[in-house]
Amino acid sequence: MSMRIPFNRPSVRGKELKYIKEAVEKGQISCGGEFGRRCEQELSRQHGRRCLLVNSCTAALEISAHLLDIEPGDKVVLPSYTFVSTASAFASRGAQLIFADIRPDTLNLDESQLPGLLDSRVKAVVPVHYAGVSCEMTAIRKTCMDAGVRIIEDNAHGLFARYGDEMLGCMGDMGCLSFHETKNIICGEGGALLLADDGDWHRAKTIRDKGTNRDAFLTGTVDWYSWVDHGSSYGISDILAAFLLAQLEDYQAIMQARGALWQRYAEELSDWASTKGVSLPYVPKDCQQSFHMFYILMPTNESRDRMLAHLKSRGIWAVFHYVPLHSSPMGRRMAAGEPSCPVSEDISRRILRLPFYTDMTREDQDLVVGAIRESA
Ligand SMILES: *Cc1c(COP(=O)(O)O)cnc(C)c1O
């Protein structure tokens, strides 16, 4: 069915093809080329952390699981309400998953539950900054510090967002970013790992390069390269890095456009929402969000499904997401204990994400707002 207004549409900023042409002409289009290095430098400068560019956020999460030497018998705490990769990266190394519930306001991991979920086998907590609004990291860090547990941030949504003065992705031991075409800054498929520790950074390069010390060879530190650690093929082609650099150089305009769209949805829908018992996103005062998405929480599962169908009949593609992982077939197999996540279940039944993309026009946004307001 053809839709007048898609849910997402990738935004091309202008220099992408020029940079790709340069990459091709340089004759080095695998991982480790000049554009990849420039992306890493830029992300590293912005975050004040070491950065490794990889081919997805899933890859970044998997590398972080390698770096922690996660093995069967270990446990990892994560929200049930998240994308599969947050869990699969750890489950594929044999970790048992402790599914935490989320807060009903920000839809982020409920930090008040965390102390009760930790035991001596827990190696890591993986907070997900849902919609690019930070988790309550002060409390999460204190709990993890007291228990000696590491923090891996899944920051697929929150590039360049802040918690107080701190950037998301830099508040734990490692932070994972996504440049998938549905995210804010894109290259089709891509990701990055932000690292606090120099040793982790060196080892992460080996893991990215199939467990070889190819990077040390390329930089002249060793005379030949060999198989030295676990690893896989997590590097990104320099063709995609070239695309990504064009986006990173224009990130302020991207953020600004998305911010304006987000504010406009919030303003145009607030009266309607309050008369219909619908909730709009909540952003705590100390959080500067990334404007990754705009969602509404309908009063019931039936009203949500009715709204989806109504919008579809107007050619508008809205979606809902996250079947809570603790109730998925694989999540049930990998879960430690008996997860209880009633908020995740409730939100999953009532959430609706509106079309939201960098190049969305005012006219298209008016159509969405109008269609929502006219619904019964
Ligand atoms: C998109 C997403 C991922 C995976 O990102 P890829 O780059 O597609 O691997 C992981 N976690 C969350 C929360 C996401 O939204």
PDBQT file of the ligand as one rigid body, heavy atoms in Angstrom, charges set to zero:
ROOT
HETATM    1  C1  LIG A 401      18.526   0.751  16.274  1.00  0.00    +0.000 C 
HETATM    2  C2  LIG A 401      18.844   0.214  17.623  1.00  0.00    +0.000 A 
HETATM    3  C3  LIG A 401      19.891  -0.717  17.834  1.00  0.00    +0.000 A 
HETATM    4  C4  LIG A 401      20.612  -1.395  16.707  1.00  0.00    +0.000 C 
HETATM    5  O1  LIG A 401      21.229  -0.532  15.850  1.00  0.00    +0.000 OA
HETATM    6  P1  LIG A 401      21.905  -1.106  14.506  1.00  0.00    +0.000 P 
HETATM    7  O2  LIG A 401      22.865  -0.009  14.141  1.00  0.00    +0.000 OA
HETATM    8  O3  LIG A 401      20.805  -1.282  13.522  1.00  0.00    +0.000 OA
HETATM    9  O4  LIG A 401      22.591  -2.368  14.848  1.00  0.00    +0.000 OA
HETATM   10  C5  LIG A 401      20.204  -1.072  19.122  1.00  0.00    +0.000 A 
HETATM   11  N1  LIG A 401      19.528  -0.571  20.171  1.00  0.00    +0.000 NA
HETATM   12  C6  LIG A 401      18.509   0.294  20.025  1.00  0.00    +0.000 A 
HETATM   13  C7  LIG A 401      17.814   0.834  21.230  1.00  0.00    +0.000 C 
HETATM   14  C8  LIG A 401      18.121   0.697  18.745  1.00  0.00    +0.000 A 
HETATM   15  O5  LIG A 401      17.083   1.534  18.586  1.00  0.00    +0.000 OA
ENDROOT
TORSDOF 0
